[in-house]
């Protein structure tokens, strides 16, 4: 399809903000979404253990960043927060709050009701007063910014978790796993509910890739590398792969100059898949599964990214190039099992 853009004069349009779905009197501490950015979801460390029900663990795409944000504001490490892709969000607070912003660095400010805007340091616990706004600009590197609020989110969990599973449509309250929209209001427990004191030392800024950078992800080959030719397996680990804009929380869609050549054609009977699995559709261009991935699939999985590199995989913006480095699987011993 060909698209032609025509230049027009700028037009101003006034749009009434949608009514907040919760009552401020009922929730003295809350966050209203003024602008959601590209994608704003609620995530904790996930809901593992429900694969038999057809439910993936989901959870934050960058678990390290979520833990760091929670530590900064005095929450438990796995408390739910906001995960923002690409920046550009505005959040308005009802009642006083303390927040921390980690993950992909974005220029962040507090817009005050009675004074000039204040900059927010990365990973620093920052106080807001009633009616003030937290504004996040575009990210310069990485993809996903994590925002923790002291005291946590006051929402009913789904299967023991506040994570938004965008593929399964499962999430806390009546959100149904969907991304947040302008006008949504998320109730908070309030600062006094946090179990720990704020951390005076800011969380370190992780070095995250920007478009054009090359990163290395370690992979364990299998279980279906035998479905590919030896040349196809070599292509996986010797060729650079580019992250495409079609990526999301379900998976990172990759593109390489040479597709992966199959030795066995056809489809497998559906079998299980994990976060980090590299599934290969018939076009030979891999998909790296992220937290909201399907639990089963009929395309062969040529390998899986190790758990230690999954947080980095969740921070890959379009345009980043990937090199996969094969490693041997870790064989559990009596010491690693805790025996």
N, C-alpha and C positions, 0 to 999 in steps of 0.2 A: 504494500500500500504506500502511495506517495502522499505526503502532506505538504501543503504550501501555507506559509504564514503571511498574513497581511497586517500591516501596521495601521493601528487605529489610534485616535486620541484617547487619552486616559479618561476613564469614567469612574465617578465616585458612587458607591452603592452603600446605603445604610441597611444593616441587617440587625434585627433585634436578637440579643443573645438568648439561647434557649433556657427555659426555666430549669433551675437546679432540681434534681429529682429527690433530694432529701431536705428535711426541715432543719434550719440552723438551730432552732430552739431544742430540737431533739438531739442534735449532735453539736455540742459546743466546740468541738475540735474537728475540723474537716479540711479537705483540699478540694477546691473546685478547679476543674480543667477549663481554662480559658482558651488555650490553643494546644492541641495534642501533638503537634509536629507530625513527622512522617508516620510513626507508629509508637504509641504509648500503651504499655501493658503493665499489669501487676504480676510480680514474680517473687517467689521465695526459692528455697532450694529443691522444690519439686515434691512429687508424690510417688516415690518409688514403691514397688511391691504390688502394683495393681495390673501387671501385664496380663494376668489370667483373665481379667475383666475387659481386656482390650484397651487399656488406658496407659499411655506412656507416662514417664516420670515428669516430663516438661521441666519447668523451673528456669532460673536465670541462665542466659546464654553465657555470661561471664560470672561464675560463682565467686571467684576471687574478689572481683570488684564489689559484689553485693556484701560479702563478709566484711570488707574494708569499710564500706559505708556504714554498716550497722555498728561496727566497732567504734567508729568515730562518734556516733551519737549515743552510745551506751545501750544499744539493743542486743538481744541474743543474735548470734551469728547468722542464723537462718531466718530471721524475721523478714516478712515480705516488704518490698519496696516497689518503686516505679522503675521500669526499664524503658528507656527512650532510644529509638533508633534514628540517627541522623541529626539530632538536635532540633531546635526551633520550637520548643514548647514553652507555655506560660502556665504556671500554677498559682492560684490565689488561696490564701490560708485564712480560715476562720479560727480565731483563738491563737494564742502564742504557740510557736513551734520551734524545733531545732532540727536542721537538716544537714546532710552531707552529700556531696556529689562526687562520684568516682567513675572509673571506667574510661570511656572515650572522653578526652578533655574538650569541653565546650566553654566559651566565654559566658559566664554566669553572673547575674546581678540580682540583688534584692531591690525591688521598686517599692520605696517607702510611701506611706500615706502623707507624711508631714516633713519630708526632707529629700535631699538628693539620693540618687540610687547608690548602692554600695556594692563593690565587687565581692564575689564569693571565691575563696581559694579552693583549689582542688583537694578533696579529702578532708577539709576543715569543717568542724562542727560550727554551724552558723545559725544564729537566732533570728526569727521573724516575729513580728507582732501581728495582731489581728488586722486583717484586711490587706496585708502586704503581699506582693507577688514575687515569685521566683521565676526569672526569665533565663532561658538557656538558648544560646546562639547555636550556629552550625558547628559541627565537630571538624577538627583539622586532621585528626588521625583516629584510627579505630572506627567503630560504628555505633556501639551501644553505650549509653551513659546510664549509670545506676544512681537512684536518688533514694536515700533512706530518711525516714522521719522518726524522730525520737518518740518512743512509746508504741510505734507500729500502727497497723491498719485495723480498724474495728469492723471487720466483715465476717460473715459466716463462711467457714471453709468448705471446699468441695473435696470429699475423700481425704480430709485431713490437711489440705493445702490451700493456700491462697493464690497459687500459680494459675495464670491464664494459658490454657492449651488452645492455641488458635486453630489447630487442625481438627481436634475433637470437639471444639465448642464447649469446653468444660472450664469453669472458673468460679470464683467466689461470688456470693450473693446472687443477684439477678443479671450479672454481666454475661454469663454464658461463655466465658473465654474470649469474648470479642475485645479488640482494642478500645481504649477509652476515647470518648468523643467530647467535643466542646459542650459544656454544660453538665457533664457528669460530676457528681460530688462523691468523694471517697471519705467516709467517716474515719476519724483517728481516735486512738485511746487517750491521747494527750501526753505531754512530756513526763508527767509524774509516774506513768506506767512503765517506764524503762527500767530494767533490772540493774543497770550499771551506770556509773558516772560517764560523762563524755570523755573521750580520749583527747588530751591536750596536744598530742603529737599528730600532725596531719599524715594521712595515708600517703605513701609514695606514689608518684605519678608513673604508671607503667609506660614503657616504650611500646607504642602500638603502631602498626603499619598504616601508611597512607597509600592512596592509589598510585600505582607504578612501582611500589616497593615489592621485594621478593621475600617471602617467609618460608621457613622449613617446618613441616609437620611430620612427626614420627608416626609410622604406621606398622601394624602387624598384618602381614599378608594372610589371606584366607577369609572365610572357609572355602571360597569357590574360585580361587585363582587358577585351578586346573581347567576352568571353563574358557580360559583365555590362552592364546598362543604364547610361547615364550617371548616372542617379540612384543606382544601386547603387555605382558607383565613388565618387561623392560621399559616400555613407553610410559607406564604409570610412574616409575621412579626416576626416569632419566629426563623426562620432558617437563617443562614448566606449564602450569595450568593457570588460567586467568579466571578470577571470580567475576561472574556476570551479574548484571542488574536484576536478573530474575530470581535472585536468592532471597530467602526470608528465614523465619524462625524454624520452618520445616527442614530446609536444607540449603546448602551452598551449591549452586549450580556452576559447574566448571566448564571451561572451553579450552581445548588444546588443538594445536595444528594437526596432530595425528590422532584420530580416535583409537580407542582400545580395540584391538582385533580379537574376535572371539574364535575359539577352537570348537566349542559346542554351541549350536544354534538353538533357538526355541526358548521357552521359559521354564523356570523351575516351578514345582509346586510351592505355594506360599510358605515361606519360612521366616523365622524371627529376625529382627534387626535391632541394633542398639544405637544409641547416640555415638556419633563418630564413624559409623559404618559408611563405606564408599560403595554405593550401588551404581551399577552401570546399565543404563537403558540400551535399547537396540542401536541408537545412534553412536554409541561408544564414548559419549561425553559424560563423565562421572558426576554424581550428586553426593555431596558429603552431608550426611544427616546431622541436624541440630536437634535441640531438645523437643520440638513438637513433631518429630518424625513419625511416620506410620510404624506400627509394631511388626508388620509382616509385609512381604513383597515377593513378586515372582521374578525379579531381575537379579542376576548373580551379584554377590558382594565380593569384591576382589580383595578387600582389606578393611582395616578399621584404624582410625587415629587413636593413639593412646590417650588415656584419661587426662594425663598431665598437660596435654596440648589442646584440650577441648575448649578451655577458656579463650585461648588465642584464636581458635577457629570461629568462635562466636563473635569476634571483633573484626572480621575481615570485610572491609568495604569493597564494593565493585571496583575493579581495576587492579586489585592486588594480585600478584603472581605467587603461586604455590609450588614448592618442590616437596615431594614426598620422600622421606628417608626410611627405608625398611629397618625394623629392629626385631630382635627375637622376642617372642612372648615370654612373660615372667612366669616361671613355674612356682606355684606356692610351695613353701617349705613349712616345717613345724613352727619355725620362728615367725614367718609372715602370717600364719594362721593363728598365732597367739597361743599355741599349745605348750 
